[in-house]
């Protein structure tokens, strides 16, 4: 009998834009530490004064993604040029209750959220009488409920209008694709009105549904990383009365990454020279939360990167997870994708273990991959292409 074919496990589709240039937005209620977080992430001087709506237009900056693999390659090749990966971060002004119907600076800010691919949701878990709260209290659970409800209400409004437009066309007859759109829209609407976010329904959505969702970039479809802003004292002792309550809320609403940080501590550290910052953290027996925040945000919006490495340059090339070798080649130059022949690939860990490219080849671990190869995070790659 012929051998059984290996079972092919289909990968689940991913919500979001299938592109390499993706960005993550910092959002939350006014005066919870969003602009402070943006400032310390980017070392940019964005106003962060003590009043609501200080940030009106979204500020954008690129943040270097820390990676010891990149550092190792630079030490190995000692290149003339070093280009790390970056995360594009957008500082979005605070949302308030009623934003979905235009309260505060509502609709403009919701459009800013629609334009990003993921969300850093900052919530305040510190008491400070000198920093006002728009709701005149400190309650991160209530804050997170307000934000998620406003995003969901805006999605419901959009889908309801979409369904109404399609139903008006029924008497004239719907085309096949319009019937599929209506089916997906009604399914999504039923999910939303139950108080559920789109990103938490991945077991519910079929391929047609995912296409529908990705074309429209719904607010509650975007991945979220929850950032809990603590006082320096609570951050140092790793305790706060709100942390367990926040974790319980997030678990009950589909799960997600939660990262505690202290905006005040990070702001104090950001302008210190590297050696002084390291000494300060060592004395306090603390670690900055920024590297973890950046890496988690990068992964949350489904980004990975591959390396090109040599004496001239070591560079990280950012990709959307799931992209194949020709598309990866196209991030370097469009001609590389058009004339793609193959990708010569080493896994970074195999290169580090072997110590050199020649040692990887000697072990038979240097591979040639074709057009169907799905790029993996950390691939060290050389593309071969022909003239087109």
Secondary structure, DSSP 8 states (H G I E B T S, - for coil): ---------------S--SS--EEEEE-STTSSHHHHHHHHHT------SSTT---S-EEEEEE---HHHHHHHHHH--SEEE--EEEEEE-----TTGGGT-TTHHHHHHHHHTSSEEEEEEE----TTS--TTSS--HHHHHHHHHHHHHHHHHHHHHHHHHHHHHTGGG---HHHHHHHHHHHHHHHHHHTT--GGGGTTT--HHHHHHHHHHT-GGGSEEEEEEE--HHHHHHT--TTHHHHHHHHHHTT--EEEEE-HHHHHHHHTS-HHHHHHHHHHHT---SHHHHHHHHHHHTTEEEEEEESSSEEEEEEEETT-BHHHHHHHH-HHHHHTEEEEEEEEHHHHHHH-SHHHHHHTT--EEE-TT-B--TTEEEEEEE---
